[in-house]
Amino acid sequence: MRRPDSMSILAISLLLCSLAASAWSETLTTITLGFTGRLSEPITQSALQGAQLAIDEANAMAIRRRSPLRLQLLPQDDHGNENFAINIARYYIKENVAGVVGPWSSDAALATAAIYENAGIPQIGFTATSSQWTSMGHRMPFRVVGGTRELSSALAEVASRSLAGQRVFVIQNDSAYSNALADAVMERLAATAPGIALGRIQVARRTTDFHVAMQAAMQHDADVIVFLALYPQARAFIDAARRSGSKARILLTGGASNLELASQPEPRLHVLEFEIARDYCPQWKKVAQAYRSKFDAAPTTYSFYAYDAASVLGAAILQTGSGDGRRIAVALHQLRHPGLHGLISFAPNGARANPRYTLFRHDGRWQPVEFFPAGSGRHEPCV
């Protein structure tokens, strides 16, 4: 019998490798993840792109590990409306999604919590910050940013100590998030700084007319105005505050550092944000560069928050090797994941453990001036 020569052996080896690769590729399993928000808004698109970047990286990791799992996003526009969010939740159940990046608003999160809980679908919130959402006894909600409880404590400290407010006026809207946050800020200020004169007004969640609100703030003789309405309203409020002639220091939150303002310094403008990605961190630089390369645009804070949300969800899926939402939720409760905002881990109720905040002042551009809780921030190790 003639022995096979080296070329025959090589050909057989290549054929076997090709057959093995073909068999492996045929067993790939696609796992679908939801993403909900007001997709008509550019800021939401920036978040979706951040989430997509994390999904791309999770798929690259799956290839390196020779995992048969592949992740894909199924975005849906909830128009910031609870009824739309409920319909989307039911649609996601039919589509057998393994998890959801979102919901975007606290109103949507609260309206859909029981639906996702009963279906065993974990949600990773990155903008829905109502502490009530993770205090309902459910196992499916998670949040990669701080909640209203922690945020209100930091806001009260900034208004009373950092900005030395003696007459503080709160402007909120009628959303669940804004109501809960305003209540908590007022309660915290009353408890920790009882000498401060407090005032408050509520506006509609879609209004861009803040004339009456600014008149009320000036009648209160406010030296600090805390603006707790939604991000899309922030620019109209700043314009109204400029026109009013008020000299009060202004404290914003909820993504306001993404606003592009005139280059001249406006030192009375401040914004308290969940700790944004740190520019000295190699991982942050890598993600920011990849985002610019892929989408030909600069990322926003929401890009980074959504990146973290999708990244931790993808890590849990690859760890379990499953698209089963309940198994994924168990993994999320145990996970310690290196995120852009430090090590991500969750309290037993799904809230972000040890959230931190950065206070910015507008000195021609937004500059960090203080970190909360005290002692945290840029001197901590970069994960």
Rosetta blueprint (number, residue, H / E / L):
1 M L
2 R L
3 R L
4 P L
5 D L
6 S H
7 M H
8 S H
9 I H
10 L H
11 A H
12 I H
13 S H
14 L H
15 L H
16 L H
17 C H
18 S H
19 L H
20 A H
21 A H
22 S H
23 A H
24 W H
25 S H
26 E H
27 T L
28 L L
29 T E
30 T E
31 I E
32 T E
33 L E
34 G E
35 F E
36 T E
37 G E
38 R L
39 L L
40 S L
41 E L
42 P H
43 I H
44 T H
45 Q H
46 S H
47 A H
48 L H
49 Q H
50 G H
51 A H
52 Q H
53 L H
54 A H
55 I H
56 D H
57 E H
58 A H
59 N H
60 A H
61 M H
62 A H
63 I H
64 R H
65 R L
66 R L
67 S L
68 P L
69 L E
70 R E
71 L E
72 Q E
73 L E
74 L E
75 P E
76 Q E
77 D E
78 D L
79 H L
80 G L
81 N L
82 E H
83 N H
84 F H
85 A H
86 I H
87 N H
88 I H
89 A H
90 R H
91 Y H
92 Y H
93 I H
94 K H
95 E L
96 N L
97 V L
98 A L
99 G E
100 V E
101 V E
102 G L
103 P L
104 W L
105 S L
106 S H
107 D H
108 A H
109 A H
110 L H
111 A H
112 T H
113 A H
114 A H
115 I H
116 Y H
117 E H
118 N H
119 A H
120 G L
121 I L
122 P L
123 Q E
124 I E
125 G E
126 F L
127 T L
128 A L
129 T L
130 S L
131 S H
132 Q H
133 W H
134 T H
135 S H
136 M L
137 G L
138 H L
139 R L
140 M L
141 P E
142 F E
143 R E
144 V L
145 V L
146 G L
147 G L
148 T H
149 R H
150 E H
151 L H
152 S H
153 S H
154 A H
155 L H
156 A H
157 E H
158 V H
159 A H
160 S H
161 R H
162 S H
163 L L
164 A L
165 G L
166 Q L
167 R E
168 V E
169 F E
170 V E
171 I E
172 Q E
173 N E
174 D L
175 S L
176 A H
177 Y H
178 S H
179 N H
180 A H
181 L H
182 A H
183 D H
184 A H
185 V H
186 M H
187 E H
188 R H
189 L H
190 A H
191 A H
192 T H
193 A L
194 P L
195 G L
196 I L
197 A E
198 L E
199 G E
200 R E
201 I E
202 Q E
203 V E
204 A L
205 R L
206 R L
207 T L
208 T L
209 D L
210 F L
211 H H
212 V H
213 A H
214 M H
215 Q H
216 A H
217 A H
218 M H
219 Q H
220 H L
221 D L
222 A L
223 D L
224 V E
225 I E
226 V E
227 F E
228 L L
229 A L
230 L L
231 Y H
232 P H
233 Q H
234 A H
235 R H
236 A H
237 F H
238 I H
239 D H
240 A H
241 A H
242 R H
243 R H
244 S H
245 G L
246 S L
247 K L
248 A L
249 R E
250 I E
251 L E
252 L E
253 T E
254 G L
255 G L
256 A H
257 S H
258 N H
259 L L
260 E L
261 L L
262 A L
263 S L
264 Q L
265 P L
266 E E
267 P E
268 R E
269 L E
270 H E
271 V E
272 L E
273 E E
274 F E
275 E L
276 I L
277 A L
278 R L
279 D L
280 Y L
281 C L
282 P H
283 Q H
284 W H
285 K H
286 K H
287 V H
288 A H
289 Q H
290 A H
291 Y H
292 R H
293 S H
294 K H
295 F H
296 D L
297 A L
298 A L
299 P L
300 T L
301 T H
302 Y H
303 S H
304 F H
305 Y H
306 A H
307 Y H
308 D H
309 A H
310 A H
311 S H
312 V H
313 L H
314 G H
315 A H
316 A H
317 I H
318 L H
319 Q H
320 T H
321 G L
322 S L
323 G L
324 D L
325 G H
326 R H
327 R H
328 I H
329 A H
330 V H
331 A H
332 L H
333 H H
334 Q H
335 L L
336 R L
337 H E
338 P E
339 G E
340 L L
341 H L
342 G E
343 L E
344 I E
345 S L
346 F E
347 A L
348 P L
349 N L
350 G L
351 A L
352 R E
353 A L
354 N L
355 P L
356 R L
357 Y E
358 T E
359 L E
360 F E
361 R E
362 H E
363 D L
364 G L
365 R L
366 W E
367 Q E
368 P E
369 V E
370 E E
371 F E
372 F E
373 P L
374 A L
375 G L
376 S L
377 G L
378 R L
379 H L
380 E L
381 P L
382 C L
383 V L
